[in-house]
Amino acid sequence: MFDAPIELTRSGRIDYASCTAGLTPSGRELDFEAAWMAPIGELTTLEAAIALATEPNHVAGAESEAALCLSLRHVWQCEASGASDPSARSAPLLVLP
């Protein structure tokens, strides 16, 4: 049992109420993810990832959630810097959550 804030009055006072919260989850969340990457040029890659969560937030009977991410990544050539590490200059061109 603990006291939880339930209201903020106009005068700025915070009202509390005693609450009981169980810490045992009702379900078991399982997460699955797959990723793929392919070069589509000397300096460009296409990346994709998909994720699935069953019983999200460990709530029994909760509807599964999925996400799809797409990324187009290009390494920008910087002639003046002469940097040899291309990862320092790469950035995603497009990311779709």
C-alpha positions in Angstrom: 0.0 0.0 0.0 1.2 3.5 -0.8 -0.1 7.1 -1.0 -0.5 8.3 -4.6 -1.0 11.9 -5.7 -4.6 12.1 -7.1 -5.3 15.9 -7.4 -3.5 19.2 -7.6 -5.8 22.0 -6.2 -5.9 25.5 -7.6 -4.0 26.7 -4.5 -1.2 24.3 -5.4 -1.9 21.7 -2.7 -1.4 18.0 -3.7 -4.1 15.6 -2.4 -3.2 11.9 -1.9 -5.1 8.7 -1.6 -4.1 5.3 -0.3 -3.7 2.8 -3.1 -2.8 -0.9 -3.4 -1.0 -2.1 -6.5 0.0 -5.6 -7.4 3.5 -6.1 -8.8 2.8 -9.5 -10.3 2.2 -9.4 -14.1 -0.9 -11.1 -15.5 0.8 -12.1 -18.7 4.2 -12.8 -20.3 5.5 -10.4 -23.0 7.6 -12.0 -25.7 9.4 -9.9 -28.2 10.6 -10.9 -31.7 12.6 -8.9 -34.2 14.1 -9.4 -37.6 16.3 -7.1 -39.5 17.7 -7.0 -43.1 20.2 -4.8 -44.8 21.3 -4.6 -48.5 23.8 -2.3 -50.2 22.1 -0.5 -53.1 25.2 1.4 -54.1 28.8 1.9 -53.1 27.8 4.5 -50.4 24.1 3.6 -49.8 22.3 0.9 -47.9 18.6 0.0 -47.6 17.6 -1.4 -44.1 14.4 -2.9 -42.8 13.3 -4.2 -39.4 10.1 -5.7 -38.1 9.2 -6.3 -34.5 6.4 -8.1 -32.8 5.4 -8.0 -29.1 2.9 -10.5 -27.7 1.0 -9.6 -24.5 2.6 -6.1 -24.4 3.5 -4.7 -20.9 3.0 -8.2 -19.5 -0.9 -7.9 -19.6 -2.6 -11.2 -20.2 -4.9 -11.1 -23.3 -3.5 -7.8 -24.5 -3.5 -7.5 -28.3 -0.1 -8.0 -29.9 1.8 -5.0 -31.2 4.0 -4.8 -34.3 6.3 -2.2 -35.8 8.0 -1.8 -39.2 11.0 0.4 -39.7 12.6 1.3 -43.1 15.8 3.2 -43.5 17.8 4.5 -46.4 21.3 5.3 -45.3 23.9 7.1 -47.3 27.6 7.9 -46.5 28.4 11.5 -47.3 31.8 12.0 -48.9 33.7 14.9 -47.4 36.6 15.7 -49.7 38.0 18.5 -47.5 38.2 16.6 -44.3 40.0 13.5 -45.5 38.4 11.5 -42.8 38.9 7.8 -43.2 36.0 6.5 -41.1 32.9 6.5 -43.2 30.6 5.6 -40.2 31.4 9.1 -38.8 29.7 10.7 -41.9 26.7 8.3 -42.4 23.2 9.4 -41.6 19.8 7.9 -42.4 18.1 9.7 -45.3 14.6 8.3 -44.6 13.3 6.5 -41.5 9.6 5.3 -41.3 8.4 4.2 -37.9 
